[in-house]
Amino acid sequence: MEQKVSIVVPVYNVEKYLKRCVNSLIGQSYSNLEILLVDDGSKDSSLSICKEYELKDSRIRVFHKENEVLA
């Protein structure tokens, strides 16, 4: 049995690069993977882009949390 691989992608205000990143991941030949997109309170459209991909591909899961600024 092939082992499932989890790929965690931290997301914060990366709308310019996010589609290229996710397209690269879903285009891999290894099919038994899950892609976890973790949005850290982006102010741009990153979260909505993540949600679009989640609807299109069952291997993608989106998590959203408020930004935690470390002092």
NORKA-V236105 format. One record per backbone hydrogen bond with DSSP energy under -1.0 kcal/mol. CO is the residue of the C=O (numbers start at 1). NH is the residue of the N-H. E is the energy in kcal/mol with one decimal. If there is no record, write none. Layout:
CO:NH:E
CO:NH:E
This chain:
5:34:-2.7
7:36:-3.3
9:38:-2.4
11:40:-2.8
14:17:-1.7
14:18:-2.1
17:21:-2.0
18:22:-2.8
19:23:-2.7
20:24:-1.7
21:25:-1.8
22:26:-2.7
23:27:-1.1
25:28:-1.3
31:33:-1.7
32:5:-1.9
34:7:-2.7
35:61:-2.7
36:9:-3.3
37:63:-2.9
38:11:-3.0
39:65:-2.1
45:49:-2.0
46:50:-2.4
47:51:-2.3
48:52:-1.9
49:53:-1.9
50:54:-2.1
51:55:-1.7
52:56:-1.3
53:57:-2.0
57:60:-1.8
59:35:-2.9
61:37:-2.8
63:39:-3.2
